[in-house]
């Protein structure tokens, strides 16, 4: 049994970092997990965060990161594929590791993922979101990776290495890290075609036959991430204590809804961490 | 690990389906991380429904015939059978109450 972390925070933006700082301040063990990049890092100008004005998003992120680093908080980079609530603890599938946590704070930002035609119907019938989860089922078969996340090339290489006849489809140039023996098509998947299982992907002016499609997005719908999580209009439903409908699971920042602003994210991150800390103290005793 | 969980081969599986209790089958493999996350839920169901429903696990690598028969292309896949008929399929992780609701409706 691995060591259980008090508070695992998913998301390295302002809400996640604020939660991390405040969780450490409450003496809790913390792991801060995040994928590459976030919306703030790309903001041209931030002019409404009190005390820090006329900064770029990247500069403000730098300040936040210095603060978390000063407390010894490490940003662990990777993708959280699933979070399973198990009553009195959680299991998190993160970058090929299962992490156990007493509480979880979701600070996953806003998902811009939009399903393509055929995606929902064929999910689990040839469509997968996780190469390391389902790859083995496609050994000796054809599969397409539709790479919308920075680590898509690595996942594609993994599929190639276990004997999947894999082709990568993504916008832009061939990724340098993609294994040279793996075919690459610079394009976008418009639809996934099939009736009771995947037959092909629609690339606009041509269709590519395949047995499986791995759709690798950075953004993952909250309900896909956590089974049983309640959302409203795509945002995670929370009360003013940042509690979700699942005990021990909190959410903060853009993922809980508008205003999508740094101050709100930072405030919610603080509340989520404090309530999570309190939850641990009350459930332990 | 719950003792209430059974691990059938093909012939045992067919025998189970012909029984009069509902059967929940978790298709899994040991290389599948989400399957490992579902395992505690399946164990809980095994204890909760002991004597009322059969909770089974099928390793898709060891019983590839069963996985192929039900066209399992993503795991975990949980199928619930009643009187030999497939009544529910859940692909991917679900919370425990999703499975309980179906089982309760069949008992």
Interface residues (C-beta under 8 A of the other chain):
Chain A: X81 X82 X84 X85 X86 X91 X93 X96 X98 X123 X124 X125 X126 X127 X128 X130 X132 X133 X134 X136 X137 X196 X197 X212 X224 X227 X228
Chain B: X29 X31 X32 X33 X34 X36 X37 X38 X40 X41 X60 X61 X71 X72 X73 X74 X75 X77 X91 X92 X93 X94 X95 X97 X98
